Amino acid sequence: MVRIETDYIKLDALLKFAGAVMSGGEAKTAVAEGLVKVNGETCLMRGKKIWPGDVVEFDGEVIEVGK
């Protein structure tokens, strides 16, 4: 589980913060190519707000977001 101190975190920032990608550019590419799912649905918006309770999937990794 990844804990955030703010109300939400943007998808590309979460991928980088969680260590799923090495850079913001890599996060942008992964999202644009449809490789990221948010709550079970493919997400193409790298700036999507991710809230506590959301689940992000990328490259076989599941990232649960909590407070």
N, C-alpha and C positions, 0 to 999 in steps of 0.2 A: 504494500500500500504506500502511496505517495501522499504525504501530508502537506497541505498548503496553508499559509497564514492569511491569505487574502480570501475574499469571497469567491473568486473564480480565477482561473488561469487560462490563457489562450492555448489552443491545441499545439501549435508549433513550439511554444515555450515549454509546455508540459513534456513533450517528447525529448527535448534537450535536457530539461531539469531531471527527468527520470533516467537519463543515460541511454535511452533507446536509440538516439542518434548522436553524432559528434558535433554537428553544427546546425545552425538555423537553416542554411541552404539545403542540407540533407533532409531536414524536417519538411521544408517547403516542397521538395521533389517527391518525397514519400506521400504526402497528402495529395498533391496534384495528380499523381499516378494512381490514386484510389487504393493505396495499400493500407490505409488506416481506417479502423472502424471505431465509432463512438456509440456505446450502448447497442452494439450488434448491427449497426447500419454504417455502410461506407460513407465517409465524410470527405468532401472535397474543399472544405473551408478551413484554411490553416489558422484563421483568426477566430474560429469558433470558441465560444466561452465554455470551458469545462468546469463544472460545479462539483462540490463534494457529493459523493454518491454515484458519479458517472464512472463508466468503465471504458477504457481505451485499449484497443488491441492493435498491435503492430509487430510484424515479423515473428509471430508465435509467442509474443510476450503480452501479458495482460497487466494493465496498469489500473489499479483501483485508486480513486482519489478520495481523500478524507480530510477532515479538519484537524 
